[in-house]
Amino acid sequence: MTPKQACLNLLGLSQRAQKQIAGEDLALVAIRNQSAKLVFIASDAGPTTAKKFHDKAQFYEVPVIDTFTKAELNAATGKKRTIIAITDAGFAKKMVAIMTN
């Protein structure tokens, strides 16, 4: 199994465990109140959206993964979203570890 596939599997698992927030507005609030531990930004997101979330995540020191397309994120979670915030520290830590190795 590739690291990308393993991360997408964990993303689906976090969806079923209700440990994620999907959507731009809700994810922005989660980053601001520091309940977001990791943010997924679709690689084919609009440039304005991508910049806004990269800047906000950098300011609040939240790691960002932006290697997946909208289609890959949608397939993993079953939701048509461009931005997904992970709220569980365990899921976030494992996903970051998988994607950095």
N, C-alpha and C positions, 0 to 999 in steps of 0.2 A: 504494500500500500504506500502510495506517495505521501509526502508530508502535506501537500495541498488537500488530498482526499481525506487524510486523517483529521485535519483541521475542520474541513467541511462536515465530517461526521460528528465531531464535537459540537459544532455550531447547531446542527440538528438536534443533538441531545440537549443542549442548553435551551433550545426552543421548547422541547417537550417538558423540561424541568422548570419552565417559566422563569429563567434566569437571564432573560434578555429583554431589551426595549427596542422596538423597531419603529422607524419613522424619524424624519428630521427633527420635528418640533420636540417630541418626547426625548429623543437622544440628546438634544441640546440642553434640555433641562437636567437630564441625568449627568451630563458632563459638568454643568455648572454647580450642581449640589454634590458633586464628587461621589455619586453612587455608581457611575460608570467606571469599570476597571479596565475595559478594552473597547475600542471602537473599530468596527469594520466599515470602510468606505469603498463602495464599488469603484473599480478602476475606470469604468466608463461613465462615472457620475459627471455632472456638469462642472465646468471649471470653477464657477462661483461657489457652488456647494462644497466641492472638494477643498477649496482654499479656506472657506469658513470653518469647516470641521477640523482640518489640519491645524489651523491657527488656534482654535479653541482648545483642542486636545493638547497641543504643545504647551499652551499657557497653564492648563490645569494638570500637566504632567500625566496624561493618560496615553498609553501606547496605542498606536494605530496600525492596522493591517489593511493595505489597499491593493492586494494582488488579485482579488477575485472580481469577476464581472457581476453585473446585476443578475444575469441568468444563473450563474453558479450560486449566488446568495439565495436567490428565489428557490432554486431546486433544493437547497439544503434546509431551508426554513419553511417553505410552503407559503411564504409571504412575498408580495411584490414590493420590496423595499430597497432603497439605495444605501441607507445608513442603518446600522445595527449596533447597539451598545450592549455589552455583556456586563451584568451587574454582580456576578459571582466571582470572587477572587480566585477560587480554585480553577474554574473553567478558563479564566483569563490567563492565569499563569501557565497552564498546560498548552493553550493555543499559542501563546507567544514562544514557549519553549519549542514547540513543534515547528513553527515557521522560521525560527532563527537558526535551527540546526540543519 
